[in-house]
Amino acid sequence: MIISFDSLIPVYIQIAEAIEDDIISGKLAEGSAAYSQLILARELGVNPATAAKGINVLVSKGILAKQRGASMIVAQGALSRLLDERRENGFDELVSNLVSEAKKIRLSEDEVMDKIINQYRQSRNLGGKPYE
């Protein structure tokens, strides 16, 4: 997990997004123990309250759950909620920005599609997960 202290994105949000990325990538499975605020704070060099704030963002979204007598766990259904959220919000914005930039630099629709397809195939060849 990498946090940038120079980013305009608050550290606690970066922590929450990094945990989300670990769930999406399969590094953290549903029902498994999530990172503790003290370990996050120590490893990232942040205040424990900042780490807790990042974790609490995910608790409020239903991504992490408090388990009695144990640490925080990845909630059941967390992966599907995260994928839905990213598909609905983040991905549409990325595509919109891509199309806008492509038009600015006068790329044709075919050129844009070729670049996307080539990049997708290249990432699969480099060990990316095929989702087909």
Phi and psi in degrees as a GROMACS rama.xvg file:
@    title "Ramachandran Plot"
@    xaxis  label "Phi"
@    yaxis  label "Psi"
@TYPE xy
-118.774  129.819  ILE-2
-118.296  135.669  ILE-3
-104.915  119.42  SER-4
-80.5361  -8.60959  PHE-5
-94.1289  -6.24766  ASP-6
-72.7031  153.707  SER-7
-77.2898  -15.8589  LEU-8
-79.3003  126.901  ILE-9
-56.1586  147.043  PRO-10
-57.9352  -41.8717  VAL-11
-64.1433  -32.8642  TYR-12
-70.5113  -40.3146  ILE-13
-61.2958  -39.1652  GLN-14
-63.2323  -47.3347  ILE-15
-60.7296  -44.3624  ALA-16
-66.4573  -35.8281  GLU-17
-67.0181  -39.3077  ALA-18
-65.5633  -41.8489  ILE-19
-58.2253  -44.1526  GLU-20
-60.4861  -39.1781  ASP-21
-66.8922  -31.7273  ASP-22
-71.6167  -45.4082  ILE-23
-63.2197  -38.9011  ILE-24
-76.1035  -12.5866  SER-25
93.7284  -0.327082  GLY-26
-64.8809  -34.6998  LYS-27
-117.351  119.738  LEU-28
-95.471  154.856  ALA-29
-58.1434  135.259  GLU-30
86.948  -10.5265  GLY-31
-88.1761  161.402  SER-32
-66.4874  136.114  ALA-33
-92.8584  178.806  ALA-34
-71.113  142.463  TYR-35
-85.5996  153.541  SER-36
-63.3876  -35.3521  GLN-37
-69.9511  -40.494  LEU-38
-67.2835  -44.4538  ILE-39
-57.4303  -46.9846  LEU-40
-59.7775  -45.4432  ALA-41
-66.6535  -47.3814  ARG-42
-69.8076  -31.557  GLU-43
-95.5295  -10.2801  LEU-44
70.8461  38.4315  GLY-45
-119.857  166.842  VAL-46
-67.3038  138.431  ASN-47
-54.703  -32.0198  PRO-48
-65.6661  -34.1906  ALA-49
-67.8604  -44.1778  THR-50
-61.9997  -42.6362  ALA-51
-62.4829  -38.6888  ALA-52
-63.3353  -39.9928  LYS-53
-64.4452  -42.2135  GLY-54
-64.4779  -42.0803  ILE-55
-65.7849  -28.5314  ASN-56
-59.0334  -42.6643  VAL-57
-75.0942  -30.6575  LEU-58
-64.6803  -44.1705  VAL-59
-66.3807  -25.6134  SER-60
-87.3171  -4.58842  LYS-61
79.5556  16.1861  GLY-62
-85.745  -40.4613  ILE-63
-113.223  151.87  LEU-64
-135.053  146.193  ALA-65
-83.0206  129.225  LYS-66
-110.998  125.194  GLN-67
-55.9738  128.519  ARG-68
74.4271  6.46546  GLY-69
-140.342  -176.093  ALA-70
-79.3658  -177.032  SER-71
-66.8491  140.939  MET-72
-122.414  160.94  ILE-73
-78.0477  123.184  VAL-74
-67.4411  150.419  ALA-75
-63.8906  136.188  GLN-76
84.8735  -0.0443336  GLY-77
-61.4313  -43.9254  ALA-78
-60.5093  -48.239  LEU-79
-65.32  -36.782  SER-80
-63.5719  -42.9549  ARG-81
-66.1272  -43.6439  LEU-82
-62.6265  -43.7522  LEU-83
-60.6734  -46.0227  ASP-84
-61.5619  -44.7996  GLU-85
-69.8109  -35.6018  ARG-86
-66.2221  -42.6897  ARG-87
-74.1559  -37.2089  GLU-88
-104.676  -68.1318  ASN-89
-63.3833  -44.8942  GLY-90
-68.4098  -41.9769  PHE-91
-59.6619  -39.9958  ASP-92
-65.7438  -41.6626  GLU-93
-60.9947  -44.6309  LEU-94
-64.2259  -42.0971  VAL-95
-60.2227  -44.7659  SER-96
-65.1686  -39.7659  ASN-97
-62.3417  -47.3323  LEU-98
-62.9621  -42.6453  VAL-99
-59.8714  -45.6513  SER-100
-67.3509  -40.0094  GLU-101
-60.6669  -40.638  ALA-102
-66.7391  -39.3735  LYS-103
-59.627  -39.5163  LYS-104
-97.6439  12.5575  ILE-105
60.2257  43.9015  ARG-106
-85.2072  140.478  LEU-107
-76.8012  164.795  SER-108
-58.9708  -41.7308  GLU-109
-63.5278  -40.0705  ASP-110
-64.1589  -41.2019  GLU-111
-63.3711  -47.662  VAL-112
-63.3059  -41.0238  MET-113
-60.3158  -43.4266  ASP-114
-64.1537  -41.7277  LYS-115
-64.6969  -47.2683  ILE-116
-62.4175  -44.9124  ILE-117
-62.899  -42.391  ASN-118
-65.4458  -41.3028  GLN-119
-62.0823  -47.0966  TYR-120
-65.1382  -39.6158  ARG-121
-63.9776  -40.9195  GLN-122
-66.4501  -33.6779  SER-123
-65.3728  -39.926  ARG-124
-69.6513  -19.6345  ASN-125
-94.7634  14.8651  LEU-126
101.323  4.77501  GLY-127
-67.9914  155.139  GLY-128
-80.7489  127.039  LYS-129
-77.8376  130.554  PRO-130
-109.736  25.3332  TYR-131
